């Protein structure tokens, strides 16, 4: 596999190797990809936690009788249109 890096990124990779933390550029790239995957997992977990909190808030509102009854497709479409606005 061949990849192209900007001169700035190439210099950063070389600096990591020269620091002695990595033996070669491949190790730097592998570590960066692992970090990216970990970061994506962390962001996904944050989104799920936020969604859970929003669901809990909605359930609390329903338990307090603050829900909106939807009795037709037209009512549902109107609700979604209000949300979009």
N, CA, C and O atoms as a Maestro MAE file, in Angstrom:
{
 s_m_m2io_version
 :::
 2.0.0
}

f_m_ct {
 s_m_title
 :::
 protein
 m_atom[340] {
  # First column is atom index #
  i_m_mmod_type
  r_m_x_coord
  r_m_y_coord
  r_m_z_coord
  i_m_residue_number
  s_m_chain_name
  s_m_pdb_residue_name
  s_m_pdb_atom_name
  i_m_atomic_number
  :::
  1 25 0.844 -1.166 0.000 1 A "UNK " " N  " 7
  2 3 0.000 0.000 0.000 1 A "UNK " " CA " 6
  3 2 0.892 1.232 0.000 1 A "UNK " " C  " 6
  4 15 1.923 1.268 0.671 1 A "UNK " " O  " 8
  5 25 0.491 2.217 -0.744 2 A "UNK " " N  " 7
  6 3 1.247 3.460 -0.816 2 A "UNK " " CA " 6
  7 2 0.330 4.600 -0.413 2 A "UNK " " C  " 6
  8 15 -0.798 4.686 -0.898 2 A "UNK " " O  " 8
  9 25 0.791 5.470 0.461 3 A "UNK " " N  " 7
  10 3 0.000 6.626 0.856 3 A "UNK " " CA " 6
  11 2 0.819 7.888 0.609 3 A "UNK " " C  " 6
  12 15 2.049 7.872 0.648 3 A "UNK " " O  " 8
  13 25 0.109 8.972 0.356 4 A "UNK " " N  " 7
  14 3 0.770 10.260 0.172 4 A "UNK " " CA " 6
  15 2 0.430 11.145 1.347 4 A "UNK " " C  " 6
  16 15 -0.728 11.237 1.756 4 A "UNK " " O  " 8
  17 25 1.441 11.794 1.887 5 A "UNK " " N  " 7
  18 3 1.251 12.723 2.997 5 A "UNK " " CA " 6
  19 2 1.689 14.116 2.558 5 A "UNK " " C  " 6
  20 15 2.560 14.277 1.703 5 A "UNK " " O  " 8
  21 25 1.065 15.109 3.164 6 A "UNK " " N  " 7
  22 3 1.527 16.469 2.931 6 A "UNK " " CA " 6
  23 2 2.913 16.596 3.549 6 A "UNK " " C  " 6
  24 15 3.273 15.810 4.426 6 A "UNK " " O  " 8
  25 25 3.682 17.560 3.111 7 A "UNK " " N  " 7
  26 3 5.010 17.740 3.711 7 A "UNK " " CA " 6
  27 2 4.935 17.935 5.235 7 A "UNK " " C  " 6
  28 15 5.798 17.446 5.965 7 A "UNK " " O  " 8
  29 25 3.919 18.639 5.707 8 A "UNK " " N  " 7
  30 3 3.767 18.853 7.153 8 A "UNK " " CA " 6
  31 2 3.543 17.535 7.884 8 A "UNK " " C  " 6
  32 15 4.177 17.274 8.907 8 A "UNK " " O  " 8
  33 25 2.638 16.698 7.361 9 A "UNK " " N  " 7
  34 3 2.378 15.411 8.007 9 A "UNK " " CA " 6
  35 2 3.596 14.500 7.941 9 A "UNK " " C  " 6
  36 15 3.906 13.794 8.901 9 A "UNK " " O  " 8
  37 25 4.279 14.518 6.813 10 A "UNK " " N  " 7
  38 3 5.486 13.698 6.681 10 A "UNK " " CA " 6
  39 2 6.539 14.125 7.708 10 A "UNK " " C  " 6
  40 15 7.210 13.279 8.299 10 A "UNK " " O  " 8
  41 25 6.682 15.432 7.917 11 A "UNK " " N  " 7
  42 3 7.636 15.932 8.905 11 A "UNK " " CA " 6
  43 2 7.233 15.497 10.313 11 A "UNK " " C  " 6
  44 15 8.093 15.183 11.136 11 A "UNK " " O  " 8
  45 25 5.938 15.477 10.590 12 A "UNK " " N  " 7
  46 3 5.480 15.052 11.911 12 A "UNK " " CA " 6
  47 2 5.767 13.573 12.142 12 A "UNK " " C  " 6
  48 15 6.169 13.174 13.235 12 A "UNK " " O  " 8
  49 25 5.558 12.766 11.108 13 A "UNK " " N  " 7
  50 3 5.853 11.336 11.225 13 A "UNK " " CA " 6
  51 2 7.350 11.141 11.456 13 A "UNK " " C  " 6
  52 15 7.751 10.380 12.336 13 A "UNK " " O  " 8
  53 25 8.166 11.821 10.671 14 A "UNK " " N  " 7
  54 3 9.622 11.710 10.833 14 A "UNK " " CA " 6
  55 2 10.055 12.140 12.228 14 A "UNK " " C  " 6
  56 15 10.933 11.518 12.827 14 A "UNK " " O  " 8
  57 25 9.441 13.202 12.749 15 A "UNK " " N  " 7
  58 3 9.788 13.685 14.087 15 A "UNK " " CA " 6
  59 2 9.458 12.632 15.142 15 A "UNK " " C  " 6
  60 15 10.206 12.463 16.105 15 A "UNK " " O  " 8
  61 25 8.359 11.934 14.968 16 A "UNK " " N  " 7
  62 3 7.996 10.875 15.931 16 A "UNK " " CA " 6
  63 2 9.038 9.753 15.904 16 A "UNK " " C  " 6
  64 15 9.445 9.250 16.952 16 A "UNK " " O  " 8
  65 25 9.462 9.370 14.705 17 A "UNK " " N  " 7
  66 3 10.478 8.323 14.591 17 A "UNK " " CA " 6
  67 2 11.795 8.804 15.198 17 A "UNK " " C  " 6
  68 15 12.450 8.064 15.932 17 A "UNK " " O  " 8
  69 25 12.177 10.035 14.894 18 A "UNK " " N  " 7
  70 3 13.440 10.586 15.413 18 A "UNK " " CA " 6
  71 2 13.410 10.752 16.931 18 A "UNK " " C  " 6
  72 15 14.461 10.770 17.572 18 A "UNK " " O  " 8
  73 25 12.209 10.875 17.512 19 A "UNK " " N  " 7
  74 3 12.109 11.020 18.970 19 A "UNK " " CA " 6
  75 2 12.486 9.729 19.689 19 A "UNK " " C  " 6
  76 15 12.772 9.732 20.886 19 A "UNK " " O  " 8
  77 25 12.482 8.624 18.938 20 A "UNK " " N  " 7
  78 3 12.811 7.334 19.528 20 A "UNK " " CA " 6
  79 2 11.602 6.575 20.046 20 A "UNK " " C  " 6
  80 15 11.728 5.435 20.495 20 A "UNK " " O  " 8
  81 25 10.437 7.195 19.986 21 A "UNK " " N  " 7
  82 3 9.225 6.510 20.456 21 A "UNK " " CA " 6
  83 2 8.775 5.413 19.488 21 A "UNK " " C  " 6
  84 15 8.108 4.457 19.886 21 A "UNK " " O  " 8
  85 25 9.142 5.560 18.231 22 A "UNK " " N  " 7
  86 3 8.746 4.592 17.202 22 A "UNK " " CA " 6
  87 2 9.977 4.194 16.404 22 A "UNK " " C  " 6
  88 15 10.905 4.985 16.235 22 A "UNK " " O  " 8
  89 25 9.974 2.963 15.918 23 A "UNK " " N  " 7
  90 3 11.107 2.475 15.127 23 A "UNK " " CA " 6
  91 2 11.055 2.922 13.677 23 A "UNK " " C  " 6
  92 15 12.092 3.068 13.031 23 A "UNK " " O  " 8
  93 25 9.843 3.142 13.159 24 A "UNK " " N  " 7
  94 3 9.708 3.531 11.759 24 A "UNK " " CA " 6
  95 2 8.355 4.206 11.523 24 A "UNK " " C  " 6
  96 15 7.502 4.255 12.410 24 A "UNK " " O  " 8
  97 25 8.183 4.722 10.308 25 A "UNK " " N  " 7
  98 3 6.964 5.454 9.959 25 A "UNK " " CA " 6
  99 2 5.725 4.556 10.037 25 A "UNK " " C  " 6
  100 15 4.647 5.027 10.400 25 A "UNK " " O  " 8
  101 25 5.863 3.293 9.709 26 A "UNK " " N  " 7
  102 3 4.715 2.384 9.764 26 A "UNK " " CA " 6
  103 2 4.148 2.273 11.173 26 A "UNK " " C  " 6
  104 15 2.933 2.223 11.361 26 A "UNK " " O  " 8
  105 25 5.037 2.236 12.160 27 A "UNK " " N  " 7
  106 3 4.574 2.172 13.546 27 A "UNK " " CA " 6
  107 2 3.793 3.437 13.917 27 A "UNK " " C  " 6
  108 15 2.779 3.369 14.612 27 A "UNK " " O  " 8
  109 25 4.274 4.584 13.448 28 A "UNK " " N  " 7
  110 3 3.583 5.846 13.735 28 A "UNK " " CA " 6
  111 2 2.183 5.817 13.129 28 A "UNK " " C  " 6
  112 15 1.209 6.181 13.789 28 A "UNK " " O  " 8
  113 25 2.084 5.388 11.880 29 A "UNK " " N  " 7
  114 3 0.787 5.351 11.191 29 A "UNK " " CA " 6
  115 2 -0.140 4.347 11.859 29 A "UNK " " C  " 6
  116 15 -1.322 4.639 12.047 29 A "UNK " " O  " 8
  117 25 0.363 3.173 12.223 30 A "UNK " " N  " 7
  118 3 -0.480 2.175 12.910 30 A "UNK " " CA " 6
  119 2 -1.023 2.726 14.217 30 A "UNK " " C  " 6
  120 15 -2.201 2.554 14.531 30 A "UNK " " O  " 8
  121 25 -0.154 3.394 14.983 31 A "UNK " " N  " 7
  122 3 -0.582 3.985 16.260 31 A "UNK " " CA " 6
  123 2 -1.638 5.069 16.026 31 A "UNK " " C  " 6
  124 15 -2.609 5.165 16.776 31 A "UNK " " O  " 8
  125 25 -1.447 5.871 15.001 32 A "UNK " " N  " 7
  126 3 -2.415 6.921 14.684 32 A "UNK " " CA " 6
  127 2 -3.770 6.318 14.314 32 A "UNK " " C  " 6
  128 15 -4.811 6.837 14.718 32 A "UNK " " O  " 8
  129 25 -3.760 5.233 13.554 33 A "UNK " " N  " 7
  130 3 -5.011 4.570 13.180 33 A "UNK " " CA " 6
  131 2 -5.697 3.956 14.390 33 A "UNK " " C  " 6
  132 15 -6.921 4.011 14.505 33 A "UNK " " O  " 8
  133 25 -4.908 3.364 15.305 34 A "UNK " " N  " 7
  134 3 -5.496 2.827 16.543 34 A "UNK " " CA " 6
  135 2 -6.123 3.945 17.363 34 A "UNK " " C  " 6
  136 15 -7.216 3.789 17.906 34 A "UNK " " O  " 8
  137 25 -5.426 5.069 17.449 35 A "UNK " " N  " 7
  138 3 -5.954 6.212 18.188 35 A "UNK " " CA " 6
  139 2 -7.258 6.705 17.554 35 A "UNK " " C  " 6
  140 15 -8.217 7.020 18.259 35 A "UNK " " O  " 8
  141 25 -7.286 6.769 16.229 36 A "UNK " " N  " 7
  142 3 -8.484 7.216 15.525 36 A "UNK " " CA " 6
  143 2 -9.659 6.292 15.834 36 A "UNK " " C  " 6
  144 15 -10.772 6.763 16.068 36 A "UNK " " O  " 8
  145 25 -9.423 4.998 15.836 37 A "UNK " " N  " 7
  146 3 -10.477 4.041 16.139 37 A "UNK " " CA " 6
  147 2 -10.978 4.216 17.579 37 A "UNK " " C  " 6
  148 15 -12.183 4.186 17.827 37 A "UNK " " O  " 8
  149 25 -10.057 4.397 18.513 38 A "UNK " " N  " 7
  150 3 -10.427 4.619 19.911 38 A "UNK " " CA " 6
  151 2 -11.245 5.898 20.049 38 A "UNK " " C  " 6
  152 15 -12.234 5.937 20.780 38 A "UNK " " O  " 8
  153 25 -10.827 6.933 19.348 39 A "UNK " " N  " 7
  154 3 -11.550 8.203 19.385 39 A "UNK " " CA " 6
  155 2 -12.971 8.032 18.838 39 A "UNK " " C  " 6
  156 15 -13.928 8.540 19.423 39 A "UNK " " O  " 8
  157 25 -13.108 7.323 17.724 40 A "UNK " " N  " 7
  158 3 -14.435 7.079 17.145 40 A "UNK " " CA " 6
  159 2 -15.324 6.307 18.116 40 A "UNK " " C  " 6
  160 15 -16.511 6.607 18.239 40 A "UNK " " O  " 8
  161 25 -14.761 5.321 18.802 41 A "UNK " " N  " 7
  162 3 -15.525 4.567 19.804 41 A "UNK " " CA " 6
  163 2 -15.981 5.478 20.934 41 A "UNK " " C  " 6
  164 15 -17.118 5.382 21.396 41 A "UNK " " O  " 8
  165 25 -15.092 6.363 21.379 42 A "UNK " " N  " 7
  166 3 -15.410 7.294 22.457 42 A "UNK " " CA " 6
  167 2 -16.537 8.243 22.048 42 A "UNK " " C  " 6
  168 15 -17.451 8.496 22.832 42 A "UNK " " O  " 8
  169 25 -16.472 8.768 20.824 43 A "UNK " " N  " 7
  170 3 -17.518 9.662 20.326 43 A "UNK " " CA " 6
  171 2 -18.844 8.919 20.249 43 A "UNK " " C  " 6
  172 15 -19.888 9.463 20.609 43 A "UNK " " O  " 8
  173 25 -18.801 7.677 19.779 44 A "UNK " " N  " 7
  174 3 -20.023 6.863 19.694 44 A "UNK " " CA " 6
  175 2 -20.627 6.655 21.084 44 A "UNK " " C  " 6
  176 15 -21.842 6.752 21.251 44 A "UNK " " O  " 8
  177 25 -19.797 6.372 22.068 45 A "UNK " " N  " 7
  178 3 -20.273 6.184 23.443 45 A "UNK " " CA " 6
  179 2 -20.904 7.467 23.986 45 A "UNK " " C  " 6
  180 15 -21.922 7.416 24.676 45 A "UNK " " O  " 8
  181 25 -20.300 8.612 23.677 46 A "UNK " " N  " 7
  182 3 -20.871 9.888 24.110 46 A "UNK " " CA " 6
  183 2 -22.249 10.120 23.486 46 A "UNK " " C  " 6
  184 15 -23.177 10.574 24.156 46 A "UNK " " O  " 8
  185 25 -22.367 9.807 22.211 47 A "UNK " " N  " 7
  186 3 -23.650 9.984 21.525 47 A "UNK " " CA " 6
  187 2 -24.716 9.075 22.120 47 A "UNK " " C  " 6
  188 15 -25.857 9.499 22.305 47 A "UNK " " O  " 8
  189 25 -24.362 7.840 22.419 48 A "UNK " " N  " 7
  190 3 -25.306 6.903 23.019 48 A "UNK " " CA " 6
  191 2 -25.722 7.384 24.402 48 A "UNK " " C  " 6
  192 15 -26.899 7.307 24.754 48 A "UNK " " O  " 8
  193 25 -24.769 7.881 25.190 49 A "UNK " " N  " 7
  194 3 -25.083 8.396 26.521 49 A "UNK " " CA " 6
  195 2 -26.024 9.589 26.427 49 A "UNK " " C  " 6
  196 15 -26.950 9.714 27.228 49 A "UNK " " O  " 8
  197 25 -25.794 10.462 25.458 50 A "UNK " " N  " 7
  198 3 -26.661 11.621 25.278 50 A "UNK " " CA " 6
  199 2 -28.061 11.178 24.861 50 A "UNK " " C  " 6
  200 15 -29.055 11.717 25.349 50 A "UNK " " O  " 8
  201 25 -28.141 10.211 23.976 51 A "UNK " " N  " 7
  202 3 -29.438 9.694 23.547 51 A "UNK " " CA " 6
  203 2 -30.187 9.062 24.719 51 A "UNK " " C  " 6
  204 15 -31.394 9.257 24.865 51 A "UNK " " O  " 8
  205 25 -29.473 8.308 25.550 52 A "UNK " " N  " 7
  206 3 -30.107 7.712 26.736 52 A "UNK " " CA " 6
  207 2 -30.658 8.785 27.664 52 A "UNK " " C  " 6
  208 15 -31.757 8.643 28.201 52 A "UNK " " O  " 8
  209 25 -29.894 9.863 27.854 53 A "UNK " " N  " 7
  210 3 -30.347 10.960 28.709 53 A "UNK " " CA " 6
  211 2 -31.598 11.610 28.125 53 A "UNK " " C  " 6
  212 15 -32.537 11.922 28.858 53 A "UNK " " O  " 8
  213 25 -31.614 11.814 26.820 54 A "UNK " " N  " 7
  214 3 -32.784 12.404 26.176 54 A "UNK " " CA " 6
  215 2 -34.007 11.485 26.304 54 A "UNK " " C  " 6
  216 15 -35.125 11.952 26.518 54 A "UNK " " O  " 8
  217 25 -33.778 10.180 26.171 55 A "UNK " " N  " 7
  218 3 -34.883 9.230 26.346 55 A "UNK " " CA " 6
  219 2 -35.408 9.262 27.777 55 A "UNK " " C  " 6
  220 15 -36.619 9.231 27.994 55 A "UNK " " O  " 8
  221 25 -34.506 9.324 28.750 56 A "UNK " " N  " 7
  222 3 -34.932 9.402 30.146 56 A "UNK " " CA " 6
  223 2 -35.728 10.672 30.409 56 A "UNK " " C  " 6
  224 15 -36.729 10.643 31.125 56 A "UNK " " O  " 8
  225 25 -35.290 11.782 29.837 57 A "UNK " " N  " 7
  226 3 -36.025 13.039 29.978 57 A "UNK " " CA " 6
  227 2 -37.420 12.893 29.386 57 A "UNK " " C  " 6
  228 15 -38.403 13.325 29.988 57 A "UNK " " O  " 8
  229 25 -37.506 12.289 28.214 58 A "UNK " " N  " 7
  230 3 -38.806 12.072 27.577 58 A "UNK " " CA " 6
  231 2 -39.717 11.179 28.410 58 A "UNK " " C  " 6
  232 15 -40.912 11.446 28.535 58 A "UNK " " O  " 8
  233 25 -39.153 10.127 28.974 59 A "UNK " " N  " 7
  234 3 -39.956 9.237 29.820 59 A "UNK " " CA " 6
  235 2 -40.454 9.968 31.067 59 A "UNK " " C  " 6
  236 15 -41.595 9.777 31.488 59 A "UNK " " O  " 8
  237 25 -39.596 10.805 31.657 60 A "UNK " " N  " 7
  238 3 -40.018 11.590 32.813 60 A "UNK " " CA " 6
  239 2 -41.156 12.534 32.439 60 A "UNK " " C  " 6
  240 15 -42.106 12.701 33.204 60 A "UNK " " O  " 8
  241 25 -41.060 13.150 31.264 61 A "UNK " " N  " 7
  242 3 -42.124 14.043 30.803 61 A "UNK " " CA " 6
  243 2 -43.421 13.275 30.597 61 A "UNK " " C  " 6
  244 15 -44.495 13.751 30.966 61 A "UNK " " O  " 8
  245 25 -43.323 12.091 30.010 62 A "UNK " " N  " 7
  246 3 -44.523 11.269 29.818 62 A "UNK " " CA " 6
  247 2 -45.140 10.893 31.158 62 A "UNK " " C  " 6
  248 15 -46.361 10.933 31.311 62 A "UNK " " O  " 8
  249 25 -44.317 10.533 32.121 63 A "UNK " " N  " 7
  250 3 -44.819 10.164 33.449 63 A "UNK " " CA " 6
  251 2 -45.506 11.334 34.145 63 A "UNK " " C  " 6
  252 15 -46.377 11.130 34.991 63 A "UNK " " O  " 8
  253 25 -45.114 12.563 33.790 64 A "UNK " " N  " 7
  254 3 -45.762 13.750 34.369 64 A "UNK " " CA " 6
  255 2 -46.981 14.176 33.561 64 A "UNK " " C  " 6
  256 15 -47.607 15.189 33.872 64 A "UNK " " O  " 8
  257 25 -47.323 13.411 32.526 65 A "UNK " " N  " 7
  258 3 -48.485 13.735 31.702 65 A "UNK " " CA " 6
  259 2 -48.225 14.827 30.678 65 A "UNK " " C  " 6
  260 15 -49.163 15.464 30.199 65 A "UNK " " O  " 8
  261 25 -46.966 15.047 30.340 66 A "UNK " " N  " 7
  262 3 -46.615 16.109 29.401 66 A "UNK " " CA " 6
  263 2 -46.483 15.612 27.963 66 A "UNK " " C  " 6
  264 15 -45.956 16.325 27.110 66 A "UNK " " O  " 8
  265 25 -46.950 14.415 27.689 67 A "UNK " " N  " 7
  266 3 -46.838 13.858 26.346 67 A "UNK " " CA " 6
  267 2 -47.845 14.458 25.390 67 A "UNK " " C  " 6
  268 15 -48.826 15.072 25.809 67 A "UNK " " O  " 8
  269 25 -47.598 14.277 24.106 68 A "UNK " " N  " 7
  270 3 -48.503 14.733 23.054 68 A "UNK " " CA " 6
  271 2 -49.070 13.494 22.380 68 A "UNK " " C  " 6
  272 15 -48.320 12.637 21.912 68 A "UNK " " O  " 8
  273 25 -50.378 13.400 22.332 69 A "UNK " " N  " 7
  274 3 -51.018 12.239 21.720 69 A "UNK " " CA " 6
  275 2 -51.059 12.417 20.208 69 A "UNK " " C  " 6
  276 15 -51.464 13.463 19.702 69 A "UNK " " O  " 8
  277 25 -50.642 11.399 19.513 70 A "UNK " " N  " 7
  278 3 -50.657 11.390 18.055 70 A "UNK " " CA " 6
  279 2 -51.705 10.375 17.626 70 A "UNK " " C  " 6
  280 15 -51.580 9.183 17.904 70 A "UNK " " O  " 8
  281 25 -52.740 10.858 16.945 71 A "UNK " " N  " 7
  282 3 -53.836 9.956 16.594 71 A "UNK " " CA " 6
  283 2 -53.997 9.739 15.097 71 A "UNK " " C  " 6
  284 15 -54.907 9.029 14.671 71 A "UNK " " O  " 8
  285 25 -53.122 10.343 14.290 72 A "UNK " " N  " 7
  286 3 -53.211 10.145 12.841 72 A "UNK " " CA " 6
  287 2 -51.862 10.455 12.196 72 A "UNK " " C  " 6
  288 15 -50.974 11.051 12.806 72 A "UNK " " O  " 8
  289 25 -51.747 10.029 10.948 73 A "UNK " " N  " 7
  290 3 -50.515 10.321 10.203 73 A "UNK " " CA " 6
  291 2 -50.363 11.827 10.019 73 A "UNK " " C  " 6
  292 15 -49.247 12.346 10.059 73 A "UNK " " O  " 8
  293 25 -51.459 12.524 9.821 74 A "UNK " " N  " 7
  294 3 -51.405 13.975 9.645 74 A "UNK " " CA " 6
  295 2 -50.855 14.644 10.909 74 A "UNK " " C  " 6
  296 15 -50.068 15.587 10.828 74 A "UNK " " O  " 8
  297 25 -51.276 14.151 12.067 75 A "UNK " " N  " 7
  298 3 -50.773 14.706 13.328 75 A "UNK " " CA " 6
  299 2 -49.280 14.451 13.459 75 A "UNK " " C  " 6
  300 15 -48.534 15.320 13.909 75 A "UNK " " O  " 8
  301 25 -48.849 13.267 13.070 76 A "UNK " " N  " 7
  302 3 -47.427 12.922 13.143 76 A "UNK " " CA " 6
  303 2 -46.629 13.794 12.177 76 A "UNK " " C  " 6
  304 15 -45.564 14.302 12.526 76 A "UNK " " O  " 8
  305 25 -47.154 13.966 10.953 77 A "UNK " " N  " 7
  306 3 -46.467 14.822 9.971 77 A "UNK " " CA " 6
  307 2 -46.360 16.259 10.486 77 A "UNK " " C  " 6
  308 15 -45.324 16.900 10.310 77 A "UNK " " O  " 8
  309 25 -47.410 16.768 11.114 78 A "UNK " " N  " 7
  310 3 -47.393 18.123 11.661 78 A "UNK " " CA " 6
  311 2 -46.358 18.231 12.779 78 A "UNK " " C  " 6
  312 15 -45.635 19.224 12.866 78 A "UNK " " O  " 8
  313 25 -46.289 17.219 13.625 79 A "UNK " " N  " 7
  314 3 -45.298 17.228 14.703 79 A "UNK " " CA " 6
  315 2 -43.887 17.281 14.140 79 A "UNK " " C  " 6
  316 15 -43.062 18.067 14.605 79 A "UNK " " O  " 8
  317 25 -43.603 16.450 13.142 80 A "UNK " " N  " 7
  318 3 -42.276 16.439 12.532 80 A "UNK " " CA " 6
  319 2 -41.970 17.761 11.846 80 A "UNK " " C  " 6
  320 15 -40.836 18.235 11.898 80 A "UNK " " O  " 8
  321 25 -42.962 18.361 11.206 81 A "UNK " " N  " 7
  322 3 -42.754 19.661 10.557 81 A "UNK " " CA " 6
  323 2 -42.415 20.731 11.598 81 A "UNK " " C  " 6
  324 15 -41.581 21.599 11.339 81 A "UNK " " O  " 8
  325 25 -43.055 20.680 12.777 82 A "UNK " " N  " 7
  326 3 -42.754 21.634 13.845 82 A "UNK " " CA " 6
  327 2 -41.341 21.418 14.360 82 A "UNK " " C  " 6
  328 15 -40.641 22.379 14.679 82 A "UNK " " O  " 8
  329 25 -40.921 20.170 14.441 83 A "UNK " " N  " 7
  330 3 -39.573 19.864 14.930 83 A "UNK " " CA " 6
  331 2 -38.540 20.399 13.954 83 A "UNK " " C  " 6
  332 15 -37.515 20.938 14.372 83 A "UNK " " O  " 8
  333 25 -38.795 20.257 12.656 84 A "UNK " " N  " 7
  334 3 -37.847 20.710 11.630 84 A "UNK " " CA " 6
  335 2 -37.699 22.232 11.622 84 A "UNK " " C  " 6
  336 15 -36.632 22.753 11.296 84 A "UNK " " O  " 8
  337 25 -38.754 22.931 11.977 85 A "UNK " " N  " 7
  338 3 -38.732 24.409 11.905 85 A "UNK " " CA " 6
  339 2 -37.897 25.037 12.973 85 A "UNK " " C  " 6
  340 15 -37.789 26.262 13.033 85 A "UNK " " O  " 8
  :::
 }
 m_bond[339] {
  # First column is bond index #
  i_m_from
  i_m_to
  i_m_order
  :::
  1 1 2 1
  2 2 3 1
  3 3 4 2
  4 3 5 1
  5 5 6 1
  6 6 7 1
  7 7 8 2
  8 7 9 1
  9 9 10 1
  10 10 11 1
  11 11 12 2
  12 11 13 1
  13 13 14 1
  14 14 15 1
  15 15 16 2
  16 15 17 1
  17 17 18 1
  18 18 19 1
  19 19 20 2
  20 19 21 1
  21 21 22 1
  22 22 23 1
  23 23 24 2
  24 23 25 1
  25 25 26 1
  26 26 27 1
  27 27 28 2
  28 27 29 1
  29 29 30 1
  30 30 31 1
  31 31 32 2
  32 31 33 1
  33 33 34 1
  34 34 35 1
  35 35 36 2
  36 35 37 1
  37 37 38 1
  38 38 39 1
  39 39 40 2
  40 39 41 1
  41 41 42 1
  42 42 43 1
  43 43 44 2
  44 43 45 1
  45 45 46 1
  46 46 47 1
  47 47 48 2
  48 47 49 1
  49 49 50 1
  50 50 51 1
  51 51 52 2
  52 51 53 1
  53 53 54 1
  54 54 55 1
  55 55 56 2
  56 55 57 1
  57 57 58 1
  58 58 59 1
  59 59 60 2
  60 59 61 1
  61 61 62 1
  62 62 63 1
  63 63 64 2
  64 63 65 1
  65 65 66 1
  66 66 67 1
  67 67 68 2
  68 67 69 1
  69 69 70 1
  70 70 71 1
  71 71 72 2
  72 71 73 1
  73 73 74 1
  74 74 75 1
  75 75 76 2
  76 75 77 1
  77 77 78 1
  78 78 79 1
  79 79 80 2
  80 79 81 1
  81 81 82 1
  82 82 83 1
  83 83 84 2
  84 83 85 1
  85 85 86 1
  86 86 87 1
  87 87 88 2
  88 87 89 1
  89 89 90 1
  90 90 91 1
  91 91 92 2
  92 91 93 1
  93 93 94 1
  94 94 95 1
  95 95 96 2
  96 95 97 1
  97 97 98 1
  98 98 99 1
  99 99 100 2
  100 99 101 1
  101 101 102 1
  102 102 103 1
  103 103 104 2
  104 103 105 1
  105 105 106 1
  106 106 107 1
  107 107 108 2
  108 107 109 1
  109 109 110 1
  110 110 111 1
  111 111 112 2
  112 111 113 1
  113 113 114 1
  114 114 115 1
  115 115 116 2
  116 115 117 1
  117 117 118 1
  118 118 119 1
  119 119 120 2
  120 119 121 1
  121 121 122 1
  122 122 123 1
  123 123 124 2
  124 123 125 1
  125 125 126 1
  126 126 127 1
  127 127 128 2
  128 127 129 1
  129 129 130 1
  130 130 131 1
  131 131 132 2
  132 131 133 1
  133 133 134 1
  134 134 135 1
  135 135 136 2
  136 135 137 1
  137 137 138 1
  138 138 139 1
  139 139 140 2
  140 139 141 1
  141 141 142 1
  142 142 143 1
  143 143 144 2
  144 143 145 1
  145 145 146 1
  146 146 147 1
  147 147 148 2
  148 147 149 1
  149 149 150 1
  150 150 151 1
  151 151 152 2
  152 151 153 1
  153 153 154 1
  154 154 155 1
  155 155 156 2
  156 155 157 1
  157 157 158 1
  158 158 159 1
  159 159 160 2
  160 159 161 1
  161 161 162 1
  162 162 163 1
  163 163 164 2
  164 163 165 1
  165 165 166 1
  166 166 167 1
  167 167 168 2
  168 167 169 1
  169 169 170 1
  170 170 171 1
  171 171 172 2
  172 171 173 1
  173 173 174 1
  174 174 175 1
  175 175 176 2
  176 175 177 1
  177 177 178 1
  178 178 179 1
  179 179 180 2
  180 179 181 1
  181 181 182 1
  182 182 183 1
  183 183 184 2
  184 183 185 1
  185 185 186 1
  186 186 187 1
  187 187 188 2
  188 187 189 1
  189 189 190 1
  190 190 191 1
  191 191 192 2
  192 191 193 1
  193 193 194 1
  194 194 195 1
  195 195 196 2
  196 195 197 1
  197 197 198 1
  198 198 199 1
  199 199 200 2
  200 199 201 1
  201 201 202 1
  202 202 203 1
  203 203 204 2
  204 203 205 1
  205 205 206 1
  206 206 207 1
  207 207 208 2
  208 207 209 1
  209 209 210 1
  210 210 211 1
  211 211 212 2
  212 211 213 1
  213 213 214 1
  214 214 215 1
  215 215 216 2
  216 215 217 1
  217 217 218 1
  218 218 219 1
  219 219 220 2
  220 219 221 1
  221 221 222 1
  222 222 223 1
  223 223 224 2
  224 223 225 1
  225 225 226 1
  226 226 227 1
  227 227 228 2
  228 227 229 1
  229 229 230 1
  230 230 231 1
  231 231 232 2
  232 231 233 1
  233 233 234 1
  234 234 235 1
  235 235 236 2
  236 235 237 1
  237 237 238 1
  238 238 239 1
  239 239 240 2
  240 239 241 1
  241 241 242 1
  242 242 243 1
  243 243 244 2
  244 243 245 1
  245 245 246 1
  246 246 247 1
  247 247 248 2
  248 247 249 1
  249 249 250 1
  250 250 251 1
  251 251 252 2
  252 251 253 1
  253 253 254 1
  254 254 255 1
  255 255 256 2
  256 255 257 1
  257 257 258 1
  258 258 259 1
  259 259 260 2
  260 259 261 1
  261 261 262 1
  262 262 263 1
  263 263 264 2
  264 263 265 1
  265 265 266 1
  266 266 267 1
  267 267 268 2
  268 267 269 1
  269 269 270 1
  270 270 271 1
  271 271 272 2
  272 271 273 1
  273 273 274 1
  274 274 275 1
  275 275 276 2
  276 275 277 1
  277 277 278 1
  278 278 279 1
  279 279 280 2
  280 279 281 1
  281 281 282 1
  282 282 283 1
  283 283 284 2
  284 283 285 1
  285 285 286 1
  286 286 287 1
  287 287 288 2
  288 287 289 1
  289 289 290 1
  290 290 291 1
  291 291 292 2
  292 291 293 1
  293 293 294 1
  294 294 295 1
  295 295 296 2
  296 295 297 1
  297 297 298 1
  298 298 299 1
  299 299 300 2
  300 299 301 1
  301 301 302 1
  302 302 303 1
  303 303 304 2
  304 303 305 1
  305 305 306 1
  306 306 307 1
  307 307 308 2
  308 307 309 1
  309 309 310 1
  310 310 311 1
  311 311 312 2
  312 311 313 1
  313 313 314 1
  314 314 315 1
  315 315 316 2
  316 315 317 1
  317 317 318 1
  318 318 319 1
  319 319 320 2
  320 319 321 1
  321 321 322 1
  322 322 323 1
  323 323 324 2
  324 323 325 1
  325 325 326 1
  326 326 327 1
  327 327 328 2
  328 327 329 1
  329 329 330 1
  330 330 331 1
  331 331 332 2
  332 331 333 1
  333 333 334 1
  334 334 335 1
  335 335 336 2
  336 335 337 1
  337 337 338 1
  338 338 339 1
  339 339 340 2
  :::
 }
}
